[in-house]
């Protein structure tokens, strides 16, 4: 069963982070609706998230209301905006 949306943390110490995982996911499902999340807002991927295949971003920490808004936007429109 496919997922409707995925939220990935950008940086995982000693593990596969969102950028690497997104590269693999895009080979499986180029239409995947993936949201990148991070507390490292100065990372270039957070500024250029669409160029890396992400549909939206969420800065950490975030509130449930922010999560709900982002998921609705991504599921409705497919991207930020």
mmCIF file as gemmi writes it, N, C-alpha and C atoms, coordinates in Angstrom:
data_model
loop_
_atom_site.group_PDB
_atom_site.id
_atom_site.type_symbol
_atom_site.label_atom_id
_atom_site.label_alt_id
_atom_site.label_comp_id
_atom_site.label_asym_id
_atom_site.label_entity_id
_atom_site.label_seq_id
_atom_site.pdbx_PDB_ins_code
_atom_site.Cartn_x
_atom_site.Cartn_y
_atom_site.Cartn_z
_atom_site.occupancy
_atom_site.B_iso_or_equiv
_atom_site.pdbx_formal_charge
_atom_site.auth_seq_id
_atom_site.auth_asym_id
_atom_site.pdbx_PDB_model_num
ATOM 1 N N . UNK Axp A 1 ? 0.841 -1.177 0 1 0 ? 1 A 1
ATOM 2 C CA . UNK Axp A 1 ? 0 0 0 1 0 ? 1 A 1
ATOM 3 C C . UNK Axp A 1 ? 0.887 1.242 0 1 0 ? 1 A 1
ATOM 4 N N . UNK Axp A 2 ? 0.729 2.114 -0.98 1 0 ? 2 A 1
ATOM 5 C CA . UNK Axp A 2 ? 1.561 3.323 -1.022 1 0 ? 2 A 1
ATOM 6 C C . UNK Axp A 2 ? 1.175 4.308 0.086 1 0 ? 2 A 1
ATOM 7 N N . UNK Axp A 3 ? 2.151 5.085 0.503 1 0 ? 3 A 1
ATOM 8 C CA . UNK Axp A 3 ? 1.92 6.142 1.478 1 0 ? 3 A 1
ATOM 9 C C . UNK Axp A 3 ? 1.374 7.366 0.76 1 0 ? 3 A 1
ATOM 10 N N . UNK Axp A 4 ? 0.554 8.141 1.455 1 0 ? 4 A 1
ATOM 11 C CA . UNK Axp A 4 ? 0.045 9.384 0.875 1 0 ? 4 A 1
ATOM 12 C C . UNK Axp A 4 ? 1.082 10.484 0.963 1 0 ? 4 A 1
ATOM 13 N N . UNK Axp A 5 ? 1.899 10.472 2.022 1 0 ? 5 A 1
ATOM 14 C CA . UNK Axp A 5 ? 2.95 11.47 2.207 1 0 ? 5 A 1
ATOM 15 C C . UNK Axp A 5 ? 3.998 10.898 3.153 1 0 ? 5 A 1
ATOM 16 N N . UNK Axp A 6 ? 5.207 11.432 3.055 1 0 ? 6 A 1
ATOM 17 C CA . UNK Axp A 6 ? 6.325 11.005 3.888 1 0 ? 6 A 1
ATOM 18 C C . UNK Axp A 6 ? 6.999 12.259 4.441 1 0 ? 6 A 1
ATOM 19 N N . UNK Axp A 7 ? 7.374 12.196 5.722 1 0 ? 7 A 1
ATOM 20 C CA . UNK Axp A 7 ? 8.149 13.277 6.328 1 0 ? 7 A 1
ATOM 21 C C . UNK Axp A 7 ? 9.518 12.709 6.652 1 0 ? 7 A 1
ATOM 22 N N . UNK Axp A 8 ? 10.559 13.349 6.152 1 0 ? 8 A 1
ATOM 23 C CA . UNK Axp A 8 ? 11.927 12.886 6.376 1 0 ? 8 A 1
ATOM 24 C C . UNK Axp A 8 ? 12.733 13.932 7.117 1 0 ? 8 A 1
ATOM 25 N N . UNK Axp A 9 ? 13.471 13.484 8.109 1 0 ? 9 A 1
ATOM 26 C CA . UNK Axp A 9 ? 14.418 14.369 8.779 1 0 ? 9 A 1
ATOM 27 C C . UNK Axp A 9 ? 15.613 14.521 7.857 1 0 ? 9 A 1
ATOM 28 N N . UNK Axp A 10 ? 16.087 15.724 7.712 1 0 ? 10 A 1
ATOM 29 C CA . UNK Axp A 10 ? 17.184 16.003 6.79 1 0 ? 10 A 1
ATOM 30 C C . UNK Axp A 10 ? 18.492 15.378 7.243 1 0 ? 10 A 1
ATOM 31 N N . UNK Axp A 11 ? 18.785 15.465 8.542 1 0 ? 11 A 1
ATOM 32 C CA . UNK Axp A 11 ? 20.082 14.999 9.038 1 0 ? 11 A 1
ATOM 33 C C . UNK Axp A 11 ? 19.889 13.922 10.096 1 0 ? 11 A 1
ATOM 34 N N . UNK Axp A 12 ? 20.463 12.752 9.835 1 0 ? 12 A 1
ATOM 35 C CA . UNK Axp A 12 ? 20.461 11.641 10.773 1 0 ? 12 A 1
ATOM 36 C C . UNK Axp A 12 ? 21.921 11.319 11.07 1 0 ? 12 A 1
ATOM 37 N N . UNK Axp A 13 ? 22.407 11.645 12.276 1 0 ? 13 A 1
ATOM 38 C CA . UNK Axp A 13 ? 23.807 11.346 12.592 1 0 ? 13 A 1
ATOM 39 C C . UNK Axp A 13 ? 24.089 9.842 12.441 1 0 ? 13 A 1
ATOM 40 N N . UNK Axp A 14 ? 25.138 9.53 11.741 1 0 ? 14 A 1
ATOM 41 C CA . UNK Axp A 14 ? 25.586 8.152 11.534 1 0 ? 14 A 1
ATOM 42 C C . UNK Axp A 14 ? 24.555 7.305 10.798 1 0 ? 14 A 1
ATOM 43 N N . UNK Axp A 15 ? 23.688 7.933 10.022 1 0 ? 15 A 1
ATOM 44 C CA . UNK Axp A 15 ? 22.682 7.187 9.276 1 0 ? 15 A 1
ATOM 45 C C . UNK Axp A 15 ? 22.323 7.907 7.993 1 0 ? 15 A 1
ATOM 46 N N . UNK Axp A 16 ? 21.371 7.337 7.282 1 0 ? 16 A 1
ATOM 47 C CA . UNK Axp A 16 ? 20.932 7.92 6.028 1 0 ? 16 A 1
ATOM 48 C C . UNK Axp A 16 ? 19.963 9.06 6.313 1 0 ? 16 A 1
ATOM 49 N N . UNK Axp A 17 ? 20.31 10.244 5.894 1 0 ? 17 A 1
ATOM 50 C CA . UNK Axp A 17 ? 19.46 11.409 6.082 1 0 ? 17 A 1
ATOM 51 C C . UNK Axp A 17 ? 18.467 11.559 4.948 1 0 ? 17 A 1
ATOM 52 N N . UNK Axp A 18 ? 17.692 12.624 5.014 1 0 ? 18 A 1
ATOM 53 C CA . UNK Axp A 18 ? 16.635 12.854 4.048 1 0 ? 18 A 1
ATOM 54 C C . UNK Axp A 18 ? 17.097 12.997 2.611 1 0 ? 18 A 1
ATOM 55 N N . UNK Axp A 19 ? 18.22 13.653 2.4 1 0 ? 19 A 1
ATOM 56 C CA . UNK Axp A 19 ? 18.7 13.845 1.02 1 0 ? 19 A 1
ATOM 57 C C . UNK Axp A 19 ? 19.008 12.508 0.362 1 0 ? 19 A 1
ATOM 58 N N . UNK Axp A 20 ? 19.756 11.655 1.07 1 0 ? 20 A 1
ATOM 59 C CA . UNK Axp A 20 ? 20.108 10.344 0.508 1 0 ? 20 A 1
ATOM 60 C C . UNK Axp A 20 ? 18.872 9.454 0.361 1 0 ? 20 A 1
ATOM 61 N N . UNK Axp A 21 ? 17.999 9.499 1.351 1 0 ? 21 A 1
ATOM 62 C CA . UNK Axp A 21 ? 16.782 8.69 1.282 1 0 ? 21 A 1
ATOM 63 C C . UNK Axp A 21 ? 15.889 9.149 0.133 1 0 ? 21 A 1
ATOM 64 N N . UNK Axp A 22 ? 15.835 10.456 -0.094 1 0 ? 22 A 1
ATOM 65 C CA . UNK Axp A 22 ? 15.012 10.99 -1.174 1 0 ? 22 A 1
ATOM 66 C C . UNK Axp A 22 ? 15.52 10.525 -2.532 1 0 ? 22 A 1
ATOM 67 N N . UNK Axp A 23 ? 16.826 10.47 -2.703 1 0 ? 23 A 1
ATOM 68 C CA . UNK Axp A 23 ? 17.39 9.979 -3.961 1 0 ? 23 A 1
ATOM 69 C C . UNK Axp A 23 ? 16.928 8.552 -4.235 1 0 ? 23 A 1
ATOM 70 N N . UNK Axp A 24 ? 16.936 7.723 -3.216 1 0 ? 24 A 1
ATOM 71 C CA . UNK Axp A 24 ? 16.489 6.326 -3.375 1 0 ? 24 A 1
ATOM 72 C C . UNK Axp A 24 ? 14.988 6.254 -3.603 1 0 ? 24 A 1
ATOM 73 N N . UNK Axp A 25 ? 14.242 7.05 -2.865 1 0 ? 25 A 1
ATOM 74 C CA . UNK Axp A 25 ? 12.784 7.037 -3 1 0 ? 25 A 1
ATOM 75 C C . UNK Axp A 25 ? 12.343 7.494 -4.388 1 0 ? 25 A 1
ATOM 76 N N . UNK Axp A 26 ? 13.027 8.475 -4.942 1 0 ? 26 A 1
ATOM 77 C CA . UNK Axp A 26 ? 12.673 8.969 -6.281 1 0 ? 26 A 1
ATOM 78 C C . UNK Axp A 26 ? 12.829 7.899 -7.343 1 0 ? 26 A 1
ATOM 79 N N . UNK Axp A 27 ? 13.745 6.951 -7.147 1 0 ? 27 A 1
ATOM 80 C CA . UNK Axp A 27 ? 13.877 5.861 -8.117 1 0 ? 27 A 1
ATOM 81 C C . UNK Axp A 27 ? 12.707 4.886 -8.006 1 0 ? 27 A 1
ATOM 82 N N . UNK Axp A 28 ? 12.125 4.791 -6.823 1 0 ? 28 A 1
ATOM 83 C CA . UNK Axp A 28 ? 10.981 3.905 -6.609 1 0 ? 28 A 1
ATOM 84 C C . UNK Axp A 28 ? 9.683 4.575 -7.032 1 0 ? 28 A 1
ATOM 85 N N . UNK Axp A 29 ? 9.509 5.843 -6.624 1 0 ? 29 A 1
ATOM 86 C CA . UNK Axp A 29 ? 8.281 6.579 -6.905 1 0 ? 29 A 1
ATOM 87 C C . UNK Axp A 29 ? 8.591 8.051 -7.148 1 0 ? 29 A 1
ATOM 88 N N . UNK Axp A 30 ? 8.773 8.444 -8.392 1 0 ? 30 A 1
ATOM 89 C CA . UNK Axp A 30 ? 9.1 9.841 -8.692 1 0 ? 30 A 1
ATOM 90 C C . UNK Axp A 30 ? 8.01 10.828 -8.281 1 0 ? 30 A 1
ATOM 91 N N . UNK Axp A 31 ? 6.792 10.352 -8.074 1 0 ? 31 A 1
ATOM 92 C CA . UNK Axp A 31 ? 5.675 11.213 -7.69 1 0 ? 31 A 1
ATOM 93 C C . UNK Axp A 31 ? 5.445 11.267 -6.182 1 0 ? 31 A 1
ATOM 94 N N . UNK Axp A 32 ? 6.348 10.682 -5.408 1 0 ? 32 A 1
ATOM 95 C CA . UNK Axp A 32 ? 6.184 10.64 -3.95 1 0 ? 32 A 1
ATOM 96 C C . UNK Axp A 32 ? 6.063 12.049 -3.38 1 0 ? 32 A 1
ATOM 97 N N . UNK Axp A 33 ? 5.171 12.194 -2.442 1 0 ? 33 A 1
ATOM 98 C CA . UNK Axp A 33 ? 4.956 13.481 -1.764 1 0 ? 33 A 1
ATOM 99 C C . UNK Axp A 33 ? 5.753 13.449 -0.465 1 0 ? 33 A 1
ATOM 100 N N . UNK Axp A 34 ? 6.926 14.057 -0.529 1 0 ? 34 A 1
ATOM 101 C CA . UNK Axp A 34 ? 7.858 13.989 0.591 1 0 ? 34 A 1
ATOM 102 C C . UNK Axp A 34 ? 8.103 15.386 1.147 1 0 ? 34 A 1
ATOM 103 N N . UNK Axp A 35 ? 8.028 15.483 2.459 1 0 ? 35 A 1
ATOM 104 C CA . UNK Axp A 35 ? 8.275 16.729 3.183 1 0 ? 35 A 1
ATOM 105 C C . UNK Axp A 35 ? 9.598 16.573 3.908 1 0 ? 35 A 1
ATOM 106 N N . UNK Axp A 36 ? 10.479 17.534 3.761 1 0 ? 36 A 1
ATOM 107 C CA . UNK Axp A 36 ? 11.756 17.499 4.469 1 0 ? 36 A 1
ATOM 108 C C . UNK Axp A 36 ? 11.608 18.327 5.747 1 0 ? 36 A 1
ATOM 109 N N . UNK Axp A 37 ? 12.152 17.802 6.835 1 0 ? 37 A 1
ATOM 110 C CA . UNK Axp A 37 ? 12.052 18.457 8.122 1 0 ? 37 A 1
ATOM 111 C C . UNK Axp A 37 ? 13.436 18.544 8.755 1 0 ? 37 A 1
ATOM 112 N N . UNK Axp A 38 ? 13.722 19.698 9.37 1 0 ? 38 A 1
ATOM 113 C CA . UNK Axp A 38 ? 15.028 19.869 9.992 1 0 ? 38 A 1
ATOM 114 C C . UNK Axp A 38 ? 15.033 21.063 10.929 1 0 ? 38 A 1
ATOM 115 N N . UNK Axp A 39 ? 15.92 21.003 11.886 1 0 ? 39 A 1
ATOM 116 C CA . UNK Axp A 39 ? 16.198 22.151 12.739 1 0 ? 39 A 1
ATOM 117 C C . UNK Axp A 39 ? 17.368 22.951 12.206 1 0 ? 39 A 1
ATOM 118 N N . UNK Axp A 40 ? 18.037 22.429 11.185 1 0 ? 40 A 1
ATOM 119 C CA . UNK Axp A 40 ? 19.183 23.097 10.558 1 0 ? 40 A 1
ATOM 120 C C . UNK Axp A 40 ? 18.682 23.932 9.387 1 0 ? 40 A 1
ATOM 121 N N . UNK Axp A 41 ? 18.171 25.103 9.673 1 0 ? 41 A 1
ATOM 122 C CA . UNK Axp A 41 ? 17.547 25.926 8.647 1 0 ? 41 A 1
ATOM 123 C C . UNK Axp A 41 ? 18.538 26.559 7.692 1 0 ? 41 A 1
ATOM 124 N N . UNK Axp A 42 ? 19.821 26.574 8.056 1 0 ? 42 A 1
ATOM 125 C CA . UNK Axp A 42 ? 20.83 27.163 7.177 1 0 ? 42 A 1
ATOM 126 C C . UNK Axp A 42 ? 21.362 26.156 6.158 1 0 ? 42 A 1
ATOM 127 N N . UNK Axp A 43 ? 20.819 24.96 6.138 1 0 ? 43 A 1
ATOM 128 C CA . UNK Axp A 43 ? 21.222 23.957 5.161 1 0 ? 43 A 1
ATOM 129 C C . UNK Axp A 43 ? 20.633 24.325 3.798 1 0 ? 43 A 1
ATOM 130 N N . UNK Axp A 44 ? 21.441 24.254 2.754 1 0 ? 44 A 1
ATOM 131 C CA . UNK Axp A 44 ? 20.993 24.676 1.417 1 0 ? 44 A 1
ATOM 132 C C . UNK Axp A 44 ? 19.799 23.854 0.927 1 0 ? 44 A 1
ATOM 133 N N . UNK Axp A 45 ? 19.659 22.623 1.363 1 0 ? 45 A 1
ATOM 134 C CA . UNK Axp A 45 ? 18.533 21.803 0.924 1 0 ? 45 A 1
ATOM 135 C C . UNK Axp A 45 ? 17.215 22.393 1.419 1 0 ? 45 A 1
ATOM 136 N N . UNK Axp A 46 ? 17.232 23.01 2.597 1 0 ? 46 A 1
ATOM 137 C CA . UNK Axp A 46 ? 16.01 23.624 3.108 1 0 ? 46 A 1
ATOM 138 C C . UNK Axp A 46 ? 15.605 24.816 2.242 1 0 ? 46 A 1
ATOM 139 N N . UNK Axp A 47 ? 16.559 25.5 1.639 1 0 ? 47 A 1
ATOM 140 C CA . UNK Axp A 47 ? 16.263 26.614 0.749 1 0 ? 47 A 1
ATOM 141 C C . UNK Axp A 47 ? 15.864 26.146 -0.651 1 0 ? 47 A 1
ATOM 142 N N . UNK Axp A 48 ? 16.438 25.041 -1.079 1 0 ? 48 A 1
ATOM 143 C CA . UNK Axp A 48 ? 16.235 24.542 -2.442 1 0 ? 48 A 1
ATOM 144 C C . UNK Axp A 48 ? 15.555 23.176 -2.432 1 0 ? 48 A 1
ATOM 145 N N . UNK Axp A 49 ? 14.612 22.991 -1.526 1 0 ? 49 A 1
ATOM 146 C CA . UNK Axp A 49 ? 14.004 21.676 -1.313 1 0 ? 49 A 1
ATOM 147 C C . UNK Axp A 49 ? 13.361 21.104 -2.576 1 0 ? 49 A 1
ATOM 148 N N . UNK Axp A 50 ? 12.732 21.936 -3.391 1 0 ? 50 A 1
ATOM 149 C CA . UNK Axp A 50 ? 12.067 21.429 -4.591 1 0 ? 50 A 1
ATOM 150 C C . UNK Axp A 50 ? 13.058 20.875 -5.607 1 0 ? 50 A 1
ATOM 151 N N . UNK Axp A 51 ? 14.241 21.443 -5.652 1 0 ? 51 A 1
ATOM 152 C CA . UNK Axp A 51 ? 15.264 20.942 -6.575 1 0 ? 51 A 1
ATOM 153 C C . UNK Axp A 51 ? 15.728 19.536 -6.208 1 0 ? 51 A 1
ATOM 154 N N . UNK Axp A 52 ? 15.491 19.152 -4.968 1 0 ? 52 A 1
ATOM 155 C CA . UNK Axp A 52 ? 15.873 17.818 -4.497 1 0 ? 52 A 1
ATOM 156 C C . UNK Axp A 52 ? 14.684 16.865 -4.478 1 0 ? 52 A 1
ATOM 157 N N . UNK Axp A 53 ? 13.544 17.306 -4.988 1 0 ? 53 A 1
ATOM 158 C CA . UNK Axp A 53 ? 12.375 16.447 -5.113 1 0 ? 53 A 1
ATOM 159 C C . UNK Axp A 53 ? 11.385 16.511 -3.965 1 0 ? 53 A 1
ATOM 160 N N . UNK Axp A 54 ? 11.677 17.318 -2.944 1 0 ? 54 A 1
ATOM 161 C CA . UNK Axp A 54 ? 10.756 17.445 -1.82 1 0 ? 54 A 1
ATOM 162 C C . UNK Axp A 54 ? 9.6 18.354 -2.216 1 0 ? 54 A 1
ATOM 163 N N . UNK Axp A 55 ? 8.439 18.112 -1.634 1 0 ? 55 A 1
ATOM 164 C CA . UNK Axp A 55 ? 7.251 18.904 -1.947 1 0 ? 55 A 1
ATOM 165 C C . UNK Axp A 55 ? 7.073 20.097 -1.01 1 0 ? 55 A 1
ATOM 166 N N . UNK Axp A 56 ? 7.634 20.007 0.196 1 0 ? 56 A 1
ATOM 167 C CA . UNK Axp A 56 ? 7.454 21.081 1.172 1 0 ? 56 A 1
ATOM 168 C C . UNK Axp A 56 ? 8.523 20.913 2.254 1 0 ? 56 A 1
ATOM 169 N N . UNK Axp A 57 ? 8.582 21.891 3.157 1 0 ? 57 A 1
ATOM 170 C CA . UNK Axp A 57 ? 9.533 21.84 4.269 1 0 ? 57 A 1
ATOM 171 C C . UNK Axp A 57 ? 8.807 22.113 5.58 1 0 ? 57 A 1
ATOM 172 N N . UNK Axp A 58 ? 9.386 21.603 6.663 1 0 ? 58 A 1
ATOM 173 C CA . UNK Axp A 58 ? 8.897 21.903 8 1 0 ? 58 A 1
ATOM 174 C C . UNK Axp A 58 ? 10.106 22.127 8.894 1 0 ? 58 A 1
ATOM 175 N N . UNK Axp A 59 ? 10.185 23.327 9.463 1 0 ? 59 A 1
ATOM 176 C CA . UNK Axp A 59 ? 11.277 23.645 10.381 1 0 ? 59 A 1
ATOM 177 C C . UNK Axp A 59 ? 10.97 23.021 11.746 1 0 ? 59 A 1
ATOM 178 N N . UNK Axp A 60 ? 11.973 22.407 12.34 1 0 ? 60 A 1
ATOM 179 C CA . UNK Axp A 60 ? 11.818 21.831 13.68 1 0 ? 60 A 1
ATOM 180 C C . UNK Axp A 60 ? 12.251 22.837 14.723 1 0 ? 60 A 1
ATOM 181 N N . UNK Axp A 61 ? 11.656 22.839 15.86 1 0 ? 61 A 1
ATOM 182 C CA . UNK Axp A 61 ? 10.468 22.062 16.226 1 0 ? 61 A 1
ATOM 183 C C . UNK Axp A 61 ? 9.224 22.681 15.595 1 0 ? 61 A 1
ATOM 184 N N . UNK Axp A 62 ? 8.209 21.867 15.386 1 0 ? 62 A 1
ATOM 185 C CA . UNK Axp A 62 ? 6.968 22.371 14.82 1 0 ? 62 A 1
ATOM 186 C C . UNK Axp A 62 ? 5.787 21.915 15.672 1 0 ? 62 A 1
ATOM 187 N N . UNK Axp A 63 ? 4.71 22.626 15.517 1 0 ? 63 A 1
ATOM 188 C CA . UNK Axp A 63 ? 3.485 22.322 16.253 1 0 ? 63 A 1
ATOM 189 C C . UNK Axp A 63 ? 2.613 21.395 15.42 1 0 ? 63 A 1
ATOM 190 N N . UNK Axp A 64 ? 1.709 20.715 16.107 1 0 ? 64 A 1
ATOM 191 C CA . UNK Axp A 64 ? 0.777 19.836 15.413 1 0 ? 64 A 1
ATOM 192 C C . UNK Axp A 64 ? -0.024 20.611 14.37 1 0 ? 64 A 1
ATOM 193 N N . UNK Axp A 65 ? -0.394 21.832 14.701 1 0 ? 65 A 1
ATOM 194 C CA . UNK Axp A 65 ? -1.161 22.648 13.746 1 0 ? 65 A 1
ATOM 195 C C . UNK Axp A 65 ? -0.345 22.918 12.474 1 0 ? 65 A 1
ATOM 196 N N . UNK Axp A 66 ? 0.969 23.118 12.613 1 0 ? 66 A 1
ATOM 197 C CA . UNK Axp A 66 ? 1.834 23.307 11.443 1 0 ? 66 A 1
ATOM 198 C C . UNK Axp A 66 ? 1.91 22.027 10.618 1 0 ? 66 A 1
ATOM 199 N N . UNK Axp A 67 ? 2.016 20.896 11.3 1 0 ? 67 A 1
ATOM 200 C CA . UNK Axp A 67 ? 2.048 19.608 10.613 1 0 ? 67 A 1
ATOM 201 C C . UNK Axp A 67 ? 0.759 19.394 9.827 1 0 ? 67 A 1
ATOM 202 N N . UNK Axp A 68 ? -0.362 19.661 10.453 1 0 ? 68 A 1
ATOM 203 C CA . UNK Axp A 68 ? -1.657 19.481 9.799 1 0 ? 68 A 1
ATOM 204 C C . UNK Axp A 68 ? -1.77 20.373 8.558 1 0 ? 68 A 1
ATOM 205 N N . UNK Axp A 69 ? -1.388 21.65 8.667 1 0 ? 69 A 1
ATOM 206 C CA . UNK Axp A 69 ? -1.449 22.572 7.527 1 0 ? 69 A 1
ATOM 207 C C . UNK Axp A 69 ? -0.562 22.112 6.384 1 0 ? 69 A 1
ATOM 208 N N . UNK Axp A 70 ? 0.654 21.688 6.721 1 0 ? 70 A 1
ATOM 209 C CA . UNK Axp A 70 ? 1.594 21.247 5.691 1 0 ? 70 A 1
ATOM 210 C C . UNK Axp A 70 ? 1.079 19.996 4.996 1 0 ? 70 A 1
ATOM 211 N N . UNK Axp A 71 ? 0.597 19.027 5.761 1 0 ? 71 A 1
ATOM 212 C CA . UNK Axp A 71 ? 0.07 17.805 5.15 1 0 ? 71 A 1
ATOM 213 C C . UNK Axp A 71 ? -1.133 18.1 4.26 1 0 ? 71 A 1
ATOM 214 N N . UNK Axp A 72 ? -2.021 18.935 4.712 1 0 ? 72 A 1
ATOM 215 C CA . UNK Axp A 72 ? -3.18 19.29 3.881 1 0 ? 72 A 1
ATOM 216 C C . UNK Axp A 72 ? -2.747 19.941 2.583 1 0 ? 72 A 1
ATOM 217 N N . UNK Axp A 73 ? -1.772 20.858 2.686 1 0 ? 73 A 1
ATOM 218 C CA . UNK Axp A 73 ? -1.292 21.559 1.494 1 0 ? 73 A 1
ATOM 219 C C . UNK Axp A 73 ? -0.645 20.582 0.509 1 0 ? 73 A 1
ATOM 220 N N . UNK Axp A 74 ? 0.192 19.694 1.016 1 0 ? 74 A 1
ATOM 221 C CA . UNK Axp A 74 ? 0.896 18.746 0.148 1 0 ? 74 A 1
ATOM 222 C C . UNK Axp A 74 ? -0.085 17.743 -0.471 1 0 ? 74 A 1
ATOM 223 N N . UNK Axp A 75 ? -1.035 17.282 0.31 1 0 ? 75 A 1
ATOM 224 C CA . UNK Axp A 75 ? -1.995 16.308 -0.22 1 0 ? 75 A 1
ATOM 225 C C . UNK Axp A 75 ? -2.987 16.95 -1.197 1 0 ? 75 A 1
ATOM 226 N N . UNK Axp A 76 ? -3.282 18.22 -0.975 1 0 ? 76 A 1
ATOM 227 C CA . UNK Axp A 76 ? -4.225 18.918 -1.848 1 0 ? 76 A 1
ATOM 228 C C . UNK Axp A 76 ? -3.554 19.399 -3.134 1 0 ? 76 A 1
ATOM 229 N N . UNK Axp A 77 ? -2.448 20.102 -2.974 1 0 ? 77 A 1
ATOM 230 C CA . UNK Axp A 77 ? -1.793 20.746 -4.12 1 0 ? 77 A 1
ATOM 231 C C . UNK Axp A 77 ? -0.574 20.003 -4.64 1 0 ? 77 A 1
ATOM 232 N N . UNK Axp A 78 ? 0.024 19.228 -3.783 1 0 ? 78 A 1
ATOM 233 C CA . UNK Axp A 78 ? 1.243 18.552 -4.181 1 0 ? 78 A 1
ATOM 234 C C . UNK Axp A 78 ? 2.505 19.321 -3.88 1 0 ? 78 A 1
ATOM 235 N N . UNK Axp A 79 ? 2.395 20.626 -3.584 1 0 ? 79 A 1
ATOM 236 C CA . UNK Axp A 79 ? 3.59 21.398 -3.278 1 0 ? 79 A 1
ATOM 237 C C . UNK Axp A 79 ? 3.225 22.663 -2.527 1 0 ? 79 A 1
ATOM 238 N N . UNK Axp A 80 ? 4.26 23.309 -2.008 1 0 ? 80 A 1
ATOM 239 C CA . UNK Axp A 80 ? 4.087 24.53 -1.241 1 0 ? 80 A 1
ATOM 240 C C . UNK Axp A 80 ? 3.606 25.657 -2.144 1 0 ? 80 A 1
ATOM 241 N N . UNK Axp A 81 ? 2.788 26.527 -1.575 1 0 ? 81 A 1
ATOM 242 C CA . UNK Axp A 81 ? 2.412 27.694 -2.341 1 0 ? 81 A 1
ATOM 243 C C . UNK Axp A 81 ? 0.956 27.947 -2.424 1 0 ? 81 A 1
